[in-house]
Amino acid sequence: MTGVALNDVSARARVGVKGAAAAEFLRAQGLAVPERFNCWTERDGVLVARLGMTEFLVEAGAGCGGFPSPHPLSGGERGLQGPLPPGEGGAERRVREDPALPSQLPTPLQALAAALHAATQLNNPDLYPVLRADCALVLAGPLANDLLVQVCNVDFAPLARAATANDGPLALTQMVGVSVTVVPQRRADDLLYRIWCDPSFGPYLKTTLQDIADELNAGAPTA
């Protein structure tokens, strides 16, 4: 296997939810919600990351349909067309009008989006959608941690040991000066790192990580 591989999965559908009633709302939709913040769960291909006591990122994984599965690093993905217009914020933006409608999302996020859309029409101050236009990357391979130690001062080893295929801790930190959310996750015998950042910094982060990956792969022994 390649020493380290970087895939762009920005095209995966995701929904942001925030507010004092957010956890209760997500549970009512049948989602597994982490009890503690800075933790995540994944059931039936849907990841729920608890970024704070009242803030959540929900993302459909590969196989949920509707959008492409992970593909090799390349430009031009949805949401990565350069900086956002002035005043539009970043990867997290409270929706000023309607949240993403169900027709724009794949199953099983359709039901979640429909319920969130209906709930927010009641102007509940304890529940509101957050538009997620993240650059989303997946880092994997036996040399993934060698790359991480070059770009981030967080020791991911304890987080990786605590991660399973279905739950674990997450980190809110920085990589090469870019604020990121990182989820270590085990898949079969592999360990991967799911990374989200503001789309305006996506091209810079992707290029930097890919350059380091190329250097590590060039120096890795061949089988």
N, C-alpha and C positions, 0 to 999 in steps of 0.2 A: 504493500500500500504506500501511496505517497506520504512523505513525512508529515506534511500538513496541507490541508485543502481548505479553500475558502469558497463558499457558495453564497450567492445573493438570492435571498428569498423575500425581497421587498414586495413582491406581487401577492403574497399571502394576505388574505383578508384579516382585518383586525378591528376591534371596537374598544374604545375607552369609556370607562364609567367612573363617575366620581360622586361623592356625597355621603352623608351619614347613613343613608338608606341603601347604599350601593351593594354592600355585602348581602343584605337580606334580599334585595332584588335579584342578584345573581343566583342565590340559592333557590329562589322561587322558580327560576328558569331551569332548574335541574343541574346546575353546574357545581362542581366541587370547588369550594372556596377555601383558600388557606386561612387558618385561624390566626396566624401571625403575619405581620408585615415583613417585607423583604423575603418572602417565600413564594413558591409557585406550586401548582398542581396541574396535571394533564390527565384527562379522561376522554376516551372516545375521540382522540385526535384534536381536542380543544384545550389549549393551555390558558390557565388563569393565573396571572402574576399579580400579587398584591404589593404595590409599590409604596403604600402607606396604609394607615388605618382605614382610610376612606377612598383610596384610589386604586383602580384596577385596569390592567391591560388584558384583553381577551383576544387570542389569535388562533385561527384555524391552521392546523398543521397540514403536511403533505397527505394527500389521499382524501381530504374533505371535499374535493371537487370545486369547480368554479374558476379557479385560478391555476396557473402553472405550478408544478412541483419545483423543488430546488433546481437551479440551473447554474452552470459555471459562471464565474464572475464576468460581468460584462456591463456596458453602459446602457442607458436608455430605458431602465425599468420604470414602472409606474411610480410616480412620486419622487423621482430622482432627476428632474429636469432643471437642476440648478436651484439657487436660492428662491425662497417663497416671496411673493409680492410684499412690499412694505406694509407693515401693520397686520400681517396675517399670522404672525407668531411662528412656531416651529413644529416639532413632531407632535406636541400636545397643544391642541387648541380647543377651547370650549366652542361648541357649535352654536352659532348665533341664530341660525334659523332651524332647519330640520336636520336631525342626525341622518346618517347613511340609511337609505331605505332598503328594505329586504331584497328588492329586485337587484340591488347592486352587490349583494353578498352571497356566497355559497352556503348551502346547507352544511353544518347545523347553525351557522351564525344568522341565518334568515330569521329564525324564530326569536333569537335574542334581539336582533335589530328591530323587529316588529314590535316586540314588547317594550323595548326602550323608547321607541318612537311614540307609542301610545301613552306610556307613563309620563313622558316629558311634556305632553300636551296639557297635562294638568298643572304645569308650572310648579312642580314640587321643588322647593328650595333644597331638599335633602337628596336629590337625585338629578344628575344631568350628564349628558354624553360628552365625551372628549374626542375630537377628531384625531385619529392616529394616522399620520402619513410617514411613518418611520422608514428609514433605511434599515433593513433587517438582514443580518448576515449569519451564516453558520460556519463555525471554525471547527475542524476535526482533524484527526490524525495523531500519530504517536509523538509528533513534535509540536503539537498545538501549545502546550505549556511553555515550550522554549520560545515561542513567538510572544506569548502573553507577558512573560517576564521582561521583554524588551520594550513593551509599550504601556505597561500599567504597573503601579506599585502595590496592587492588591495581590496577596498570596492566594491563588485559587485552589491550592491543594486541599485545604480543609473543606472548602465548598464542594469540590469534586468528590471527595470521599463521602460526603453526606448526600450526594445526589443519587436518585434512582431514575427509573424510566418514567415514574408517575409523580414525583414530588421532590422537593429539596429547597435549599436556600438560593437567593439571588443576590447580586451585588449592584449597587448604584455607585458608579465610580467614573474615572476618566481614562481614556486611551489616547495617547499622543495629544492631550489637551482637549479632547472631545468628550462631552458627557455621554455616558452609555449606561444601558441596563444589560446585565449579563446573567444568563441562566445556564449553569452547567447541567447537562442531562445525559444519562446513560441510555444507550440504545444497543441491545444485545451485548456484545463484548466491547463496544466502542464508547468513548466519551466524547461528547460534542459540546460546544459552547454556542449558545444562541445570543446574538448581540443586536441591540436596537440603539439607534441614535437619530438625532434631528436630520431630516433629509437634506438640509442645506449643507451639512458637513459630510454627507454620505460619500460623495466622490473622493474627497480627501482621505477619509478613513479607509475606504476600500483600497485605494491605490497604495496607501502606506502599508496596510496589512499584507497586500498581495506582494509588494516588493520584498518585504521581510520573508514571506513564505517562499518566494522564489529563491532567495539566498539560502534558506534552510534546506530546501529540497535539493539545491545544487550541491550542497555539502553532505547530504545524507548518503550512507552507503547503499549501493544497489544490491538487490537480492541475488 
